[in-house]
Amino acid sequence: ENTFWIQHKLLSPFIGAALEYGAVNKVEPWVVTWDRWVYQDWASIWLGRLSKFGIKTPRNLPEAKQEAYWGHHSAALGGRALWPLAGFRVEAPNAKDMEWFEKYYPGWYVRYGAMYDAWKGMGFEDPASHFIPYQWVKDNNIRLYICRTCQLPTVMPDLASGASKTRILEYEGRLHALCSDHCERMFFMEPERYKNTLNFFEEFDGWDLADLVMKFGAVRTDGKTLTSQPHLRSERMWTLDDLRACKVTIEDPLRKFHRSPTAH
């Protein structure tokens, strides 16, 4: 059950994002594929055959099924916010993509499409704009906490419910963000396994985004052009100098978290 939950938290959103956002001609909605692969084939048929040996379907399967609906959209948007670290080139959804998403995921535009359009209006694909969506996220006080257990953003599966489900707890003098009841349960089952780990924002708190790209070696052989790009065009690609001019600093939201009665 624990293994299934951790694997779902990572694989469901990122495979879905690759299949839908990485395809020009989309075949079927990821939520339909997930239901067939995981809910029907694996949970119903395969585990069903093992039930005579006492194997049971994970209790968190229904919640995983719900998360598979929006999770990959949040993963794609989060990757867009920090695109210089993505390691590949990808374009934002165009009008055709947005129409497809809204058709198969009603309400998608309000949750995600409007944000893509807002960033596009700020010219984030153009290096001259000096705009990185991550800075917009910080300026709008959207805190990208990382779950201590699954090490994924707590805003997943979707920005609306993710924010409400996030819980900040203090354990042995240190603050921890957790994304769900299941991750909180696993944390307290083996606190020694998780309590001293560092997530991305804690490890690189205070780093300039350009320095982080350099650390990861995410530049081309010319030593200046970024490997990641927010578009597929060959002209005017982002360089380290462009990124440094943005003056974007990684911040750990837990460092800025103010203790309140809701922390437990």
C-alpha positions in Angstrom: 0.0 0.0 0.0 2.8 2.4 0.9 4.8 1.5 -2.2 1.8 1.9 -4.4 1.1 5.4 -3.0 4.7 6.6 -3.4 5.0 5.2 -7.0 1.6 6.8 -7.9 2.6 10.2 -6.5 5.6 10.2 -8.9 4.6 8.2 -11.9 0.9 9.2 -12.4 1.5 12.9 -12.9 4.8 12.7 -14.8 3.8 10.0 -17.3 0.5 11.8 -17.9 2.3 15.1 -18.5 4.7 13.5 -21.0 1.8 11.7 -22.9 -0.5 14.7 -23.1 1.7 17.8 -23.0 4.5 16.2 -25.1 2.2 15.1 -27.9 1.1 17.1 -30.9 -1.7 14.7 -31.8 -3.2 13.3 -28.5 -4.6 9.8 -28.6 -6.8 9.6 -25.5 -7.0 11.4 -22.1 -4.4 10.2 -19.6 -7.2 9.7 -17.0 -8.7 7.1 -19.3 -5.4 5.4 -19.8 -4.6 5.4 -16.1 -8.0 3.9 -15.3 -7.4 1.0 -17.8 -3.8 0.4 -16.8 -4.0 0.8 -13.0 -7.6 0.7 -11.8 -8.8 -2.1 -14.1 -5.9 -4.2 -15.3 -3.7 -4.0 -12.2 -6.0 -3.4 -9.2 -9.0 -5.3 -10.4 -7.7 -8.2 -12.6 -4.1 -8.8 -11.4 -4.6 -8.2 -7.7 -8.0 -9.9 -7.9 -6.4 -13.1 -9.0 -4.1 -12.9 -6.0 -6.9 -12.3 -3.5 -7.0 -16.0 -2.7 -3.6 -15.5 -1.2 -4.7 -12.7 1.0 -3.5 -9.9 -1.2 -5.8 -6.9 -1.0 -6.3 -3.8 -3.1 -4.6 -0.7 -1.6 -7.0 1.3 0.5 -5.7 4.5 -1.1 -6.5 3.4 -4.6 -9.8 5.4 -4.8 -7.9 8.6 -3.8 -5.1 7.8 -6.3 -7.8 7.5 -9.0 -9.1 11.0 -8.1 -5.6 12.5 -8.1 -4.9 11.0 -11.5 -7.5 13.4 -13.0 -5.6 16.7 -12.3 -2.2 15.6 -11.1 -0.4 15.6 -14.5 -1.7 19.1 -15.3 -0.2 20.4 -12.1 3.1 18.7 -12.9 3.2 20.3 -16.3 2.4 23.7 -14.9 5.0 23.3 -12.2 7.6 22.3 -14.7 6.7 25.4 -16.7 7.2 27.6 -13.7 10.8 26.3 -13.3 11.5 25.5 -17.0 15.2 26.3 -16.8 15.7 23.2 -14.7 13.6 20.9 -16.9 16.4 19.7 -19.1 14.4 19.7 -22.3 12.6 22.1 -24.7 8.8 22.2 -24.7 6.2 24.6 -25.9 3.2 25.9 -23.8 -0.2 24.6 -24.8 -1.5 26.3 -27.9 -5.2 27.1 -28.8 -5.7 23.6 -30.2 -4.3 22.0 -27.1 -6.3 24.1 -24.8 -9.5 23.2 -26.6 -8.6 19.5 -26.2 -7.9 19.9 -22.5 -11.1 21.7 -21.9 -13.1 19.1 -23.8 -11.8 16.1 -21.8 -11.1 17.9 -18.5 -13.9 20.4 -18.0 -12.7 23.4 -15.9 -9.1 23.0 -17.1 -8.9 26.5 -18.4 -9.9 28.1 -15.2 -7.5 26.0 -13.2 -4.5 26.0 -15.6 -5.2 27.6 -19.0 -5.7 31.1 -17.6 -2.3 30.9 -15.9 -0.6 29.9 -19.2 -2.2 32.8 -20.9 -1.1 35.2 -18.2 2.5 34.1 -18.4 2.4 34.3 -22.2 1.1 37.9 -21.9 4.2 38.7 -19.8 6.4 37.4 -22.6 8.1 34.6 -20.7 9.3 32.9 -23.9 11.2 36.0 -24.8 14.6 36.3 -23.1 14.2 40.1 -23.3 11.2 40.0 -21.0 13.4 38.9 -18.0 10.4 37.0 -16.8 10.5 33.5 -15.2 7.1 32.1 -14.1 8.6 30.9 -10.8 9.1 34.5 -9.8 5.4 35.2 -10.6 4.5 32.3 -8.4 6.5 33.7 -5.5 5.1 37.3 -6.1 1.6 35.9 -5.9 2.3 34.2 -2.6 1.8 30.7 -4.0 3.9 28.5 -1.8 5.4 25.4 -3.4 5.9 23.3 -0.4 7.6 19.9 -0.9 6.1 16.9 0.9 8.6 15.4 3.3 7.4 11.9 2.5 6.9 11.7 -1.3 9.2 14.7 -2.1 6.7 16.1 -4.5 4.9 19.5 -4.4 2.0 19.6 -2.1 -0.1 21.6 -4.6 -0.6 18.3 -6.5 -2.9 16.8 -7.5 -4.3 20.2 -8.3 -3.7 23.8 -7.2 -7.1 24.2 -5.5 -7.4 21.1 -3.4 -3.6 20.8 -2.9 -3.4 24.0 -1.0 -6.2 23.0 1.3 -4.8 19.6 2.0 -1.3 20.8 2.8 -0.4 20.4 6.4 2.7 21.9 8.1 3.8 20.1 11.3 6.7 20.5 13.7 8.6 17.4 14.7 11.6 17.5 16.9 12.1 21.2 16.3 11.9 21.1 12.6 9.0 22.0 10.2 7.8 19.5 7.7 5.2 19.9 4.9 3.0 16.9 4.1 0.6 16.6 1.1 -2.0 14.0 2.3 -3.2 11.7 5.1 -1.3 8.8 3.5 2.0 10.7 3.5 1.5 11.9 7.0 0.7 8.3 8.2 3.9 7.0 6.5 5.9 9.9 8.1 4.9 8.9 11.6 5.3 5.2 10.9 9.0 5.8 10.2 9.9 9.3 11.2 13.6 8.4 11.4 13.4 7.7 7.7 12.2 11.1 6.7 12.9 13.7 9.4 16.4 14.6 8.4 16.0 14.6 4.6 16.3 17.8 2.5 13.9 18.7 -0.2 14.8 20.7 -3.3 13.9 24.1 -1.9 15.7 23.5 1.4 18.9 22.3 -0.3 19.1 25.2 -2.7 17.5 28.0 -0.6 19.1 31.3 -1.6 20.6 30.1 -4.9 20.3 32.2 -8.0 18.5 30.2 -10.6 21.3 30.8 -13.1 23.9 29.3 -10.6 21.7 26.3 -10.1 21.5 25.7 -13.9 25.3 25.9 -14.0 25.6 23.4 -11.1 23.4 20.9 -12.9 25.3 21.4 -16.2 22.2 22.3 -18.0 23.9 24.3 -20.7 25.0 23.5 -24.3 28.5 23.0 -25.4 28.9 26.7 -26.1 28.8 27.2 -22.3 26.1 29.7 -22.3 22.9 28.5 -24.1 20.5 26.7 -21.8 19.6 23.1 -22.6 16.1 23.9 -21.4 14.0 26.3 -23.5 10.4 27.4 -23.2 9.8 27.0 -26.9 10.9 24.9 -29.9 12.2 27.7 -32.1 15.8 28.0 -33.1 16.1 31.7 -33.0 16.8 33.8 -29.8 17.2 31.0 -27.3 17.8 31.7 -23.6 21.3 32.0 -22.3 22.9 32.1 -18.9 23.2 35.9 -19.2 19.5 36.2 -19.9 18.6 34.0 -16.9 21.0 35.9 -14.6 19.3 39.2 -15.7 16.0 37.8 -14.3 17.5 37.8 -10.8 15.4 34.8 -9.7 16.3 33.3 -6.3 15.2 29.9 -5.0 13.3 30.3 -1.7 12.4 27.7 0.8 8.7 28.4 1.8 9.1 26.6 5.1 11.7 29.2 6.1 9.1 31.9 5.7 6.3 29.9 7.3 4.9 31.6 10.4 4.0 29.2 13.2 0.3 29.3 14.0 -2.2 27.1 15.8 -2.7 25.2 12.6 0.8 23.8 12.8 0.8 20.6 14.8 
